[in-house]
Amino acid sequence: MLLSFLFSFAAAERASAALFTVVLDAGHGGIDGGVTGGAGAKESEINLALVYALKEEFEGAGFRVVLTRTGEGGLYGLPGKGFKRRDMEKRREIIRRAQPAAMLSVHQNSFPADASRRGGQVFYRPGSPSGEQLARCIQKELNGLSGRGHAPLAGDYYMLSCTNFPSVIVECGFLSNAEDEKLLSDASYRKKLSAAIFRGTLAFLS
C-alpha cells in the first residue's frame, strides 16, 4: 500500500514538473553567429541575452526553466563537418529530457531585400494545434508591443518538428531594419520583449 502511494506521489510530482517546465532555446552560437545587423548586432548574442531575460520572467513566476545553450558557444562539440546537425541533435536531446509544457526557440530575422520590414513573428509546426495556439498567443503580445499586425506562420523547421511538445520559433525582430536592430540591442527593450513573450506563453498554458 505504501509503495503504491509513493509511486502515485512520484507520478504526480513528474506531471506537475512537466506542466510548469519550459525549454528556452537560444538559437545559433559559437561559429554559427546567425545574422548580423548593419550596425554590427550579432544574432547569437541577442538570442542569448533574450533567453536569460525570459528565464528571469519564468523563474519569477515559479516555472522550472531549462536552457539548451547557456553560453556563447554552440552545442556541437568540436567544429567541423556536420557541426550544425550535431548542434541540432543536442538541442533535441535536451528538450526530450526536459519534457516541457512549451519550447521557445529565440531567433532574429533578416530580410535585406526590404529593410522596412519590422517586428516579431512566430512560427509553428504545420499540423500542430498546440504549437499553433502557442504561436497565436505569443504573436498577439508581440503585435501589441510593436504595433505591427503580423500573423503567426507555419514553418518546416527542425526545432519545431524534432519533438512533439508545443514548440515555436520566435523571430523577435529584423536585424536588417535599423530601428529594430537598435531596439534589440537595448537591454530595457529586451526586458519589455521578454515580458511580452512570457505573457503570451502564460496565456497558452492557462
PEURCOR-V97765 format. One record per backbone hydrogen bond with DSSP energy under -0.5 kcal/mol. NH is the residue of the N-H (numbers start at 0). CO is the residue of the C=O. Records with the same first field share a line. If there is no record, write none. Layout:
BEGIN
NH = CO / CO
END
This chain:
BEGIN
4 = 0
5 = 1
6 = 2
7 = 3
8 = 4
9 = 5
10 = 6
11 = 7
12 = 8
13 = 9
14 = 10
15 = 11
16 = 12
17 = 13
18 = 14
19 = 15
20 = 17
21 = 63
22 = 101
23 = 21 / 65
24 = 22 / 103
25 = 23
26 = 24 / 105
28 = 31
29 = 71
31 = 28
32 = 30
36 = 40
37 = 174
39 = 36
42 = 34 / 40
43 = 32
44 = 41
45 = 41
46 = 42
47 = 43
48 = 44
49 = 45
50 = 46
51 = 47
52 = 48
53 = 49
54 = 50
55 = 51
56 = 52
57 = 53
58 = 54
59 = 55
60 = 56 / 57
61 = 58
62 = 57
63 = 19
64 = 62
65 = 21
67 = 23
69 = 67
82 = 79
85 = 81
86 = 82
87 = 83
88 = 84
89 = 85
90 = 86
91 = 87
92 = 88
93 = 89
94 = 90
95 = 91
96 = 92
97 = 93
98 = 94
99 = 94
100 = 20
101 = 20
102 = 165
103 = 22
104 = 102 / 167
105 = 24 / 103
106 = 169
108 = 172
113 = 110
114 = 111
116 = 113
120 = 170
122 = 168
123 = 152
124 = 166
127 = 124
128 = 126
131 = 127
132 = 128
133 = 129
134 = 130
135 = 131
136 = 132
137 = 133
138 = 134
139 = 135
140 = 136
141 = 137
142 = 138
143 = 139
144 = 140
145 = 141
146 = 142
152 = 121
154 = 123
156 = 154
159 = 156
160 = 156 / 157
161 = 157
167 = 102
168 = 122
169 = 104 / 167
170 = 120 / 168
171 = 106 / 169
174 = 108 / 172
176 = 173
177 = 175
180 = 176
181 = 177
182 = 178
183 = 179
184 = 180
185 = 182
186 = 184
189 = 185
190 = 186
191 = 187
192 = 188
193 = 189
194 = 190
195 = 191
196 = 192
197 = 193
198 = 194
199 = 195
200 = 196
201 = 197
202 = 198
203 = 199
204 = 200
205 = 201
END
